Amino acid sequence: MMETMAEIVLTPVSYLVLGEVARRGSATPYDLKVSVAESVGNYWSFPHAQLYKEPPRLAEAGLLAEEREAGGRRRRIFRITDAGRRSLQDWLSSADSGRTELRDLGLLKLAFADLGRPGDVARLARAQAAAHRAHLEVYRTLAALPPDAMVWTLRRTLDLGLAYERLVAEFWERLAADPVVTRIPPPPAEPARPAGDTPGGSAGDAVASPGTQVVPDDVAAEGGGVG
């Protein structure tokens, strides 16, 4: 069958979809959602709504073939085409993998924690340590599966996931145990004002203390006073 190709810009999610469909043989968008959540979704975060939008786009470009179930829910089923497999292989053989992306809300909060309240860092560290320990246990459960339950390449990514979660959990645990985290450094002092400078006034404005009478300049120039 002749493949029809259309111009299309491929993104990492495009290749993720091509790879998942190629590995499964065929897949619905829901199949992709479940599979990604159990595998690459642990280290490649993106809106899962894209798993419903991307397959039809790839099919329109000739990289996937689409068919509908004859009855029932008439789900859309996708299979990879020869053109899609070539695109996937070209991407896999590319040496440029780009810069590693890391979006960690805990680290973002830690970066600005000196502007927070006493005790915030300790609470953050304990919560982060617990979350990473929980994720580590999920990875350990996956690692305990029989060898044939997971392809070799996915198991290697799991090895890195185990090492990463263990390292990050230990980092937050050390931080939580550090007595320094119970004390937030005071905010920087406000810059000193020039002598005679007052909020809302110029440097030459006079400051009157309680019980002091201030003589206006025009009266003082005429030698007048206050009776």
C-alpha positions in Angstrom: 0.0 0.0 0.0 1.4 3.4 -0.9 2.0 5.7 2.1 0.8 9.2 2.0 3.2 11.7 3.7 2.4 15.2 4.8 4.7 17.8 6.3 4.8 17.6 10.0 7.0 18.8 12.9 7.8 15.9 15.2 8.3 16.5 18.9 9.5 14.2 21.7 5.9 13.2 22.3 5.6 12.3 18.6 8.4 9.8 19.0 7.1 8.6 22.3 3.8 7.7 20.6 5.6 6.1 17.6 7.7 4.0 20.0 4.8 2.9 22.1 2.7 1.9 19.1 5.6 0.1 17.5 6.3 -1.8 20.7 2.7 -2.8 21.2 1.9 -3.6 17.6 -1.3 -1.6 17.8 -2.8 0.8 20.4 -5.7 3.0 21.2 -5.0 6.4 22.9 -6.2 5.0 26.2 -3.7 2.1 25.8 -1.0 4.6 25.3 -2.0 6.5 28.4 -1.9 3.4 30.6 1.4 2.2 29.1 3.1 5.6 29.5 2.0 6.0 33.1 3.7 2.6 33.9 6.9 3.4 32.1 8.4 6.5 30.5 5.9 8.8 32.2 8.0 8.4 35.4 10.8 10.5 33.8 9.2 12.3 30.8 6.3 14.5 32.0 3.8 16.0 29.6 0.0 16.6 29.5 -1.6 13.2 28.8 -4.2 14.8 26.6 -1.5 14.8 24.0 -1.8 11.1 23.8 -5.3 11.6 22.4 -4.3 14.4 20.0 -1.0 13.1 18.7 -1.9 9.8 17.1 -4.5 11.3 14.6 -1.9 13.9 13.7 0.7 11.3 13.0 -1.8 9.3 11.0 -2.6 12.3 8.9 1.1 12.6 8.1 1.3 8.9 7.1 3.4 7.8 10.1 0.6 5.8 11.7 -2.3 4.0 10.2 -5.7 4.3 11.8 -8.7 2.1 11.8 -11.9 1.9 13.9 -13.5 -1.0 15.6 -16.5 -2.3 13.6 -18.8 -2.3 16.6 -19.0 -1.5 20.3 -17.3 1.6 21.3 -15.7 2.0 17.8 -12.4 2.9 19.3 -9.6 4.3 17.1 -6.8 1.8 16.8 -3.4 2.9 15.5 -0.5 1.0 14.0 2.9 2.2 12.9 3.7 2.4 9.2 7.0 1.8 7.4 7.4 5.6 7.2 6.7 5.9 10.9 9.2 3.2 11.8 11.9 5.0 9.6 11.2 8.3 11.4 11.5 6.6 14.8 14.8 4.9 13.8 16.2 8.1 12.4 15.5 9.8 15.7 16.9 7.0 17.8 20.2 7.1 15.7 20.6 10.9 16.2 23.5 11.7 18.6 21.9 14.9 19.8 19.8 14.2 22.8 19.5 17.7 24.0 20.1 19.1 27.5 18.6 17.2 30.4 15.4 18.9 31.7 14.7 18.9 35.4 11.5 20.4 36.9 11.5 19.8 40.6 9.1 21.9 42.7 10.9 21.0 45.9 14.2 22.3 44.6 12.4 25.5 43.4 11.0 26.1 46.8 14.3 25.4 48.4 16.0 28.0 46.2 13.8 30.7 47.7 13.4 29.3 51.2 15.6 32.0 52.8 12.6 34.3 52.1 10.1 32.1 54.0 9.3 31.4 57.6 11.2 29.5 60.2 10.5 25.8 60.0 9.5 25.9 56.3 12.7 24.2 55.1 12.5 21.4 57.6 8.8 20.7 56.7 9.7 20.8 53.0 12.6 18.4 53.4 10.6 15.9 55.4 7.8 15.9 52.9 10.2 15.6 49.9 12.1 12.8 51.6 8.9 10.8 52.2 7.7 11.4 48.6 10.9 10.1 47.1 11.1 7.2 49.5 7.6 6.2 48.3 8.6 6.5 44.7 11.7 4.4 45.4 9.5 1.6 46.7 7.4 1.7 43.5 10.6 1.3 41.5 11.8 -1.5 43.7 8.5 -3.3 43.1 9.0 -3.0 39.4 12.6 -4.1 39.6 11.5 -7.3 41.4 9.3 -8.4 38.4 10.5 -11.4 36.4 13.2 -10.6 33.8 10.8 -11.2 30.9 8.2 -8.7 32.3 10.1 -5.8 31.0 12.3 -5.2 27.9 16.0 -4.8 28.6 16.1 -1.1 27.7 13.3 -0.2 30.0 15.0 -2.1 32.8 18.1 0.0 32.3 16.1 3.2 32.7 14.6 1.7 35.9 18.1 1.1 37.2 18.8 4.8 36.9 15.4 5.6 38.4 16.3 3.6 41.5 19.7 5.3 41.9 18.1 8.8 41.4 15.3 8.3 43.9 17.6 6.9 46.5 20.1 9.8 46.0 17.4 12.5 46.2 15.7 10.9 49.2 19.0 10.8 51.1 19.6 14.5 50.1 16.3 15.6 51.7 16.8 13.4 54.7 20.2 15.0 55.4 18.7 18.4 55.0 15.8 17.6 57.3 18.3 16.5 60.0 20.5 19.7 59.6 19.9 22.0 62.6 20.5 25.0 60.3 17.2 24.4 58.6 15.2 25.4 61.7 16.5 28.9 61.4 15.8 31.1 58.4 18.3 33.9 57.9 16.7 37.3 58.5 15.8 39.2 55.4 18.4 41.8 54.2 18.3 45.1 56.1 16.7 48.0 54.3 19.3 50.4 52.8 20.2 53.2 55.2 18.6 56.5 54.3 20.7 59.7 54.0 20.7 61.9 57.1 17.5 63.9 57.2 15.8 61.8 54.6 12.3 60.6 55.6 9.8 58.3 54.0 7.6 60.3 51.6 9.7 63.5 51.8 13.0 65.0 50.5 16.3 65.0 52.3 15.7 68.7 53.3 12.4 68.2 55.0 12.3 68.9 58.7 11.3 66.3 61.1 9.3 67.6 64.1 9.3 65.6 67.3 6.4 65.8 69.7 6.2 69.2 71.5 8.4 71.0 68.9 7.1 74.0 67.0 8.4 74.4 63.5 8.8 77.9 62.1 8.0 78.3 58.4 10.9 79.6 56.3 9.1 82.8 55.2 8.4 83.7 58.8 11.9 83.0 60.0 13.3 85.1 57.1 11.3 88.1 58.4 12.6 87.7 61.9 9.2 86.5 63.1 8.6 83.9 65.6 5.9 81.9 67.3 4.2 83.5 70.2 
